[in-house]
């Protein structure tokens, strides 16, 4: 009786609506512990909440990660900040998606009956990624289509920037009637095209709160991005910033080892045959002229890919699912590089490009596969989370700092295991690219150098078991003329020195960053044993995808039962659909919840002709 009174009190207090999403509870709602029993939560009514059955199952299947120190600091800063817009700048792989979802969960929990969340992202791949992570990690269900209304048991929408035009009045109305938190991922894209920024501001200026995010600080020289403040020099002003030095120190991303490769282009010109040298020792103009020609598939690209593939195979000795990414100039170039990679590896790589007729895979398929290599142009872009990518072949002529950092960002996300410490980027020996690489590495080196010698001695003793993870013309041909150098811990090493450090790393089972310092100061210490690793629960799938599957299953069940019970009746499908509608109390199948689809399928299994 006491339990029944508690349920009644919870139902009345929640006004018959879910305390997670605000959806109607219906007759099959369940009582949930806010703090699970396993985490010390009590059965006291103050630790209980009313959820729909589907929400409670999703919450129990969710596998939220332990918050990192910086994420807790961000949440503290987010709570204390009273401004309408909050800018979070965090490097790739640091966990800004998780941090944002933590903020979203808190936002909804405070007033679930009147609060919603809208997430805006630059690509469809990111839209699906946000939806999946929200469901798997926090049990939060977002809709990505049929955005004309708030769906039952959904906490909000995930949209793309390009999907905003034409819908401003609708979003203005929703922001007026509902307390909306808007999360803008990769906000600098709103400055790529004036229209994106204009429509973003038009749609969400009236939102209750806005969390805008970027992987890198940016300037607002020409196009000012909505909801961002700037300093006197035009740089964005972050409310919270998480940078490379601290991320390296915290161990949340990999250190990147860069290896830059020299080459020569042989061509025919009006004056005869001449050579163009690709080297960081020639002028930028001369190197750029060579770069634009040397990346055509030939001997140079073949050797760079061979070196990158050899490194990938070494990675796979300790990380069997490690993958490589080749970033190309355009789709034709990607297709030709994919053919060259097949000849080198003996296995056709996945080709992920926007041309569906030529693409051989998708971002999601590669992420879940055991494939060695993926070749892409921009499909595997900023924000795309494929943690098994650890080696990169940079085969594009793009040289801007932002593009380079975003490209490198594809391989810095680690898997949180002790053996996953370093990534490897193979780049052309162009002075601008080498400079970009040094700037990234110097930030990483600063994080390591911030340790005292005593701290480093202790770190060496604790981490010796970490494995070695690192580095109109007529064109006659291209040649690879050797490795120009390797950038480790802010130092440009000669090929000979880099080889010695690599050998030491393999001997002592160290990362190359550690091996370089041991090479200079601590050569010869013995290795210790590696600890084991834990297991993760299976992630919860997005409710939207579960509902799609459930509706398909229900449709299939209706057809099978109709043929079994009413085989010769010309109105058999209409009769069965009418029966299902009466049983559930809804006539539009698209409005069925997951639980209602399951109930309908179970009822159809028991159906007899006399019931119709």
N, C-alpha and C positions, 0 to 999 in steps of 0.2 A: 504493500500500500504506500509506504514511504517513497519507493522508487516511482510509483505512478504519480504521486503528488509533485515530485521533483520534475518529471517530464511535463506535467501540466504547467508548472511554474515557468519552465524554460520556454515552452511554446507561447505562453501569454507574454512573457518578457520580450520574446523575439517578434511578437505580433504576427506569428504564423509564417515568418520568413527566415531563410537561411542567414545565420550570423557570419557566413563567409562571403556569399555573393548577393544576398538579398532576394534570392529566388523563392517562390512559394514552396513551403515545406511539403505539402501534400500529406497523404496518409501514411507514407512509409519512411518518414524522417527518422533520423537516428541521433543519439546523444554522443557527443565527442568530447574527449579530454583536450583542453587547450595545451596543457603540458602533459605529455604522455606518461602513463604509469611507469614505463621503463626509464623515464628520465626523472622520476621522483614526484610526478604529479599526483595529486590526491583525488579522491572521489567527492570532495566538497563541491557544492553547487557553484561556487565562484570559479571553479576550474572547469566547468562544463559549458558546452554551447550546443545549439541546435543546428544540425546540418541535414541536407538531403542525403539519401542513401548513396548516390553517386559521388557526392562531394566527400563523404566520410571515407569511402573506399579509396578515392584518389588521394586523400590526405594520408591515409595509412600506408599507401604505396609510395608516397613521396620520400625522397632521400635527400633532405637538405644538407648541404655541406656545413661543417663547422666554419663559422665566419673567420676570415683572416683578420689580423690586427688592424690593417688599414680599412677594411670594410666596416669594422665596429667604429672606428674613428669617423668614417664618412657618415654612418647612420647618426652618430652623436651630433656631428656638425649639421646634418640635414634636419634633425629635430629642432635644434636651437635656432636655425636660420628662419627668419620671418619674411624674406623676400618672395615675390611671386615666382621668380625663376632662379634656379640653382645650377651652376655649371660644374660638372665633374669631369676632370681630365685625368684619364688613367691609360697607361700604355697597353698595347695588345697583350692578351693573355693574363692580365692582372686579376680579372674577375669582375669587371664593371657590370656585366649582365646580371650576375648573381647579386651584386650590391644594389642594383636598381630594383630587382625583384624583391629583395628584402624590404626596401623602402615601400614598394607597391603593396606588399602584404600588410605592413603596418598601417598604411593609408586606408586600405579597405577595412581592416579589422576594427578601426576606431568607430566607423559608422557604415556598416555593410549594407544597410537598407537604402542609403542614398549616395554611396560613393562608387565610382567606376574608374578604370584605368584605360588610357589609350596609349599605345606604343607606336611610334612612327619610325620606320627604318628605310634605308636606301634601296634594298633589293628584295626580291621574292625569297631568295635563299635565307636571308636574315630573318624575314618574317616567319618562315617555318621554324628556324632555329630558336627564335624567342618563344614561339608557341610551345615547342617541344620541351625546352628547358624549364619553362614555367610550370608545366604539368609534371615533369619528372622530378624536379627538385622541391617544389613548394605545393603541388596539388592545385595550382591556380590555372583555370581553364580560360583561354582566350579564343575568340572567334576571328577568323581571317577572311570570311566571306559572308554574303547575305547581311551586309552592314546597314540595312535599313531600319533595324531595331535592336535593342538590347535583348539578347537571348537569355532564357531561363538557365540558371546554373553557370553562366559565363560571367566573369568579372570585368570583361571589356573587350577591346579590339586590338589587333595588330595590323597596321596599315603601312603602305609605302608612301613616300613623299609624292611620287608621280600619280598616286591615286587620289590626292586631295582636291585638285582643281574641279570646280563645278559643284562641290558639296559644302561650301562655306555656310550657307544659311542653316543647313541641317546640324552642323557641328556647333554653330553659334547657339542654336536653340537647345541642344543637348547640354552644353556647358552652362546655360542659364538655368535649366531645370534640374540638372544633376551635378553633384560635386565631382569634377573630373580632374584626375592627375594625368598630365601628358608627359610621356617619356620620349624624348627625341634622341635617337641613337645616331652617332656620326653626324652631329649637327652641322659640321662644316659643309656638308652637301647642300644645305639650304642656301649656300652662297654660290654653288656651282652654276646655277641658273637663277636669274632674278625671279622668275615665276614661282619656283619652289619656295623661296623665302617669302614672297608675297602671299602665297596661298597658305603657308604655315601660319603666318601671323594673322591672316584673315580668319582662319578656322579656330585658332586656339588662344587668341588674346584674352578671352573671357574665362579660360580654364581656372579652376581653383588653385592649382599649383602646377609648375612645370619643372621637370628634371631634364636638363639637356646635357649631352655627353659627347666627348670626342676622345680619340686616342692620342692626340698631339695638340700642343698649343698652336694657335693659328693667328694670323693677322687679318684685320678687316680693312685692308687698304682701299679696295674698290667697292665690294659689295658687303655691306654690314649685315650680319646674320641675325635673324630675329631672336629675341630673348637672351642676348649675350651683351655683357658690358665690356668696354675696352679701356685700356689705359692711354696715357698721353702719346705713346708711340704706336698705337694701333693694335697692340696685342690684346687678346682676350684675357679677361680677368676671371680666373677660376675660383670658385668657392671652396673646392677641395681638389688637391692635385696629388697624384701618386706617380712618381717618376722612376726612371731606370735604376739609379743607385739603390734606392730603398727596395725595389722589387728584387734586384739581384741579391741583396743582403737577406731579404726575407725568404729567398728560394722559391718564389712563385713563378718565375720565368726562367728560360734557359739563357745562358750566355752564348753569344753567337761568335763563331770563329769564321773569319772571312779569308778566302784564298783568291787572289787576283791573278788572272792568266794573261800573258802577253801573246801577241800574234802579228801576222803580216798579211796584207791583202795585195795580191798581184793583179794588176789591171793593165789594159791597153788604153792609151789616150792619144790625143793628136800628136804628141811628141814621141810616141812609142811605148814600150813597156816600162812601168814604174811600180814601186812598192810603197804602200801606205803602212806605217807602223802604228800598231795599237800598243801604247805604253803610257804609264803615268809619268814618264820622264820627258815626253814630248809636249807640245802646246795643247791646250784644250781643243782648239780648232782642228789641229791635225788629228788628234785622237778621236774627235767626234766624226770626222770624215771617214776614218778607218772603221769606227764602230758601226756606222750605218751600213757598211758593206760586209764586214766580217761575220755578222750574225746570220747571213744567208747560210743555210745548211751546207757544210763542207768539212774540211779537215779540222778547222779550228773548233767549230761547235761539237764535232764528233769527239775530240779530245777532252773538251771541257765536260761534256756529258759522261765520258768514260771515267774521268776522275770523280765526278759527283756520284756516279753509280757505284764505284769501288768503295767510296765512303759510306754509301747507304748499306751495302752488304756488310761492312764492318759493324754498323749500327745494329743490324738485324741479328748479330751474334748474341747480343744481350737484350734487344727489344725486337722480337720477331715480327711485329706488325709495323715497324717503322716504314714511313713512306717518303717519297721525294716529289717535289713540285718543280716543273719547268715553266717559267713565266715567259711568254712570247709577245711578239710585236702585234700581230693581228691573227685572224682566223686561218688564213692561208699559210702563214708562217708556222702556226701551231700544228697544222696538219702535217707539214713537212718535217718539223722537229719530232713529231710523234713517230713518223716512219723511221727516222734516224735512230731514235731511242729503241725501237723494236729491233733494229739490226744489231745494236750494241748489247741489249739485255736478253734477246731471244724471246721477249714477251711484249705483246702490244700494250702500250700504256693506255690508261683511260684518257679520253679527249673530252674535256668539259668546256664547250664553247656555246655561244648563243644560237648558232645555226643548228637547229634540231636535226636536219638531214645529215649533217656531218658529225655531230657529237656522238660519242659512243657510251657516255655515262653521265651521271649527275653528281653534284656535290654530295648529296646524302648517300648515294650508292658507294662512292669512293670512300667516304668516311667509315662506313660499316664493313668495307671489304678488306682483303689482304693484299690488294694490288700494290705492286712496287712503286709505280710512277703515275702521276697525273700531269697532263699538259693543259695549260689554260692561258687565257689572255687577261680577262678581268672577272670571270665568273667566280674564281676563288679570290675574292677581294677582301677589303678590310672588314673585320668583324666576323668573317666566316671561321668557325671553330672546328679545326680538324687537328686534334692534338697529336696524332701519330705522324704528322708531317714534321720531319726533322732535318731534311737536306733540301737545299734549293739551288737550282741553276738559273741565274738571272740572265736571260737571253733577250732582253728588250732594250730599246734605245732610250727609254724614259730615264731622265736624270734629275728630276726635281727632288728636293729633300723629302717632301711629303710622300710622293709615290714610293721612293726608296724605303723609307721607314715603314710604310704600310706593307710593302712587299716582304720586307724582313719580318714584319709582324706575323706573317703566316707560319713561321717556324719557331717562334719563341714560346708558344703556349706549352707548358710541360704537363705531364700526367700525374704530378704529385708523388712520384716514386723516387727513391734515392738514386737510382741509376740514370734518371732522366735530367741531366744537368746542362748539356750543351747542344747547340745546333750548328749547322755548317752551311755556309752560303758561298757559292762559287760565282765570282763576278768577273767581267772583262776588266783588264788593267787600264781603265780610263781614269784620269786624274780626279774628275769630279766624283765618280763612284767610290774611288779609294778614299777620298776626303769624307764622304758621307759615312763610309764604313768606320773610319777612325773616330768620327764624332760619336757614333753609337757606342763603339768599344771604349772610348775614353770615359763615357758616363758609367759603363759597366766597371771599368777598372777603378774608377773613383770609389765605387761601392766597396770593392775588395780592399783597396788601400786604406779605407777608413778604419779597418781593423788594426789593433795594435799587434806587435810581433807576438806577444803572449797569446792573444786571441787567435792569431793565425796558427801558431804552433799547436794549440788545442784543436783547431779546425782540421789541421792535417792529420792529427792522430785519430780524430773521429771519423774522417771521411776518406781514409786511404782505400777503402773498398769500392769507392765510386769508379765505374769503368771509364775507359778513355773515350769520352765524347768531345769532339772539338767544337775546316777550315775551308744615166744615159751612157754609163761606163760599160765596158766589156770586162767582166771579171774573169781572169784566168783561173784563179784559185785562191784559197786561204791556207795559211799555215799556223799551227800552234807553236810558239817559240819558247815555251817554258813557263813555269810558275814564277811570277815576278816577286811574290812575297806572301807572307801570311801575317794577318793582324791578330795578335793575341794580347789581351790585357793592355791595349793601347800601344803596344810595341809592334813595329814592322820587322819581322824576322826574315832572314835570308832562307832560301829553300833548305840549305844544309842544316842550319840551326833548328828550323821547324821540324825537320826529319828527326833530329836528335831528341827534341822535346816529345815528339809523337812516340818514338821508341820507348822513352822513359815512362810515358803515360801508360803504354801497354804493359810494360814490365811491372810497374807498381800498381796497376789498376786504378789510375787516377784520371781525372779530367785533364785536358791539356792546360787549362788555366792554372790548376794546381801544380801540374808537372813543370810548367815554366818556372814557377817560384821555387819548387823543390830543386830544379835544375840549377838555380842560382844560389840556393841557400841550404836546402835540406836533402840533398841527394842521398838515396840509399836506404830510407826507412822501410821496414817490413810492412806488409799489408795485413789488414784485419778482415774478419769475416763479415759478410753482408747480412743484414736482418731480413726477415721474411716480409711479406706484404699481405694486406687484408683483402676481403672480398666485399663487393658492393651488391646491394639488392637490385633486382631488375627494375628499370625505370618505368614510371607510369606514362602511358601514351596520351597525347592530346585528346581531350574529350571530343573535339570536333571530328577527329579521325575515327574514334571509337563509335561515334554516333553514325557516321557514314557507313561503317561496316555493319552496325546493328540494323540500320534501315535496309541495307541490301539483304541481310540475312532474313529479315522479316518479309521482304518482298518475295524472296525465294521460298520461304515457308508457306506463304499464302498461295503461291502457284502450285506447290507440291500438294498441299492439302486440298486445294480446289479440284485438281485432277483426281485425287484419291477418293474424295467423298462425292463430288458432283461432276463426274467425268463428262456426262452427256448434256449437262445443263448449259445452255448458251450464255446464261448470266452468272456463271459460277464465280468469276473473279469479282464482279460487283457485289454479289452476296457475301463473299468472304471479307472483302474490304469494308462493307457496311457493318459486318459483325465486329471486326476489329475496332472500328470507329466507336461503336456503341459500348464496347467493353472498356475502352480507354477513356472515352468521353471527349475525344477529339477527332476531327475529320481530316485535318491536314497532316499527313504523315511527316512533313518537314518540321512540325512542332512537337513531335514525340520526343520525350527525353530518353536517355539511355535506359533508365530503369523501366520506362513504359514499353520500350521495344522488347526488352527481355520478358516482361510480364505477358505481352501479347504472344510471343513465341511459345512460352510455356503453356499458355491457355490453348493455343492452336494444337499443341501436341495431345491435348485431352479432348479435343472437339469431336462431337458426334453429329450425324446428320440431324438428329432430333433437336439439337441445340439451335439450329438455324431457323 
